[in-house]
């Protein structure tokens, strides 16, 4: 099965209730269109179609920008983790006391990625504490980065790295902090619920009016019925796809696959994943 076909099937399954609702409303309109006094609304259908298209297009564009920003930020988590690994490898001089700290920092960087993914999804993940038993059991992603900063200070105060190396490690850790805060902002600032309900109600209102064919000659022709159902489904699905794009950090169809990126970073850091 090709990836495109797999995504299409997932979307159909995800929207199964919406599609059933479309068929239900369309069936009801076939029998009730002549009894519902909507003929006076015929002139408003083309204008309403333009309005709905603008609102859905604007909403979906913003949703895609939100999805793309999350994708970019999560990619930066991987880049920063690799950069830290390369920097630690460059500064490792083989001293036992230094190797202990560097190994802990690598394991903590991997744990941070898994912990951040769990926090962004608001789903706890057990077993992460065994990656860095030196850290508290309930350490958050922010706590882990603070401990990374503390270990950089340990290396510097012990004379194991020079000022330039300390500056590089602090810069990488600060970049990880900024990326983490950006992802948390996306999670904590969703699209306003009332706006989501407004767009959904607008899409359904137009879809129902189109399905009744108030600006055409009724439902005598089978083709007319099918076209009405198709237009109704397209508007409803376009609105729902925008809703899914607004949740890039979820496990839904358009989710970013955070676990896969965490596993890749864990492999790069040569740390066995836990949980």
Secondary structure by P-SEA (a helix, b strand, c coil): ccaaaaaaaaaaaaaaaaaaaaaaaaaaaaaccccccccccccaaaaaaaaaaaaaaaaaaaaaaaaaaaaaaaaaaaaaaaaaaaaaaaaccccaaaaaaaaaaaaaaaaaaaaaaaaaacccccccccccccccccccaaaaaaaaaaaaaaaaaaccccaaaaaaaaaaaaaaaaaaaaaaaaaaccccaaaaaaaaaaaaaaaaaaaacccccccccaaaaaaaaaaaaaaaaaaaaaaaaaccccccccccaaaaaaaaaaaaacccccc
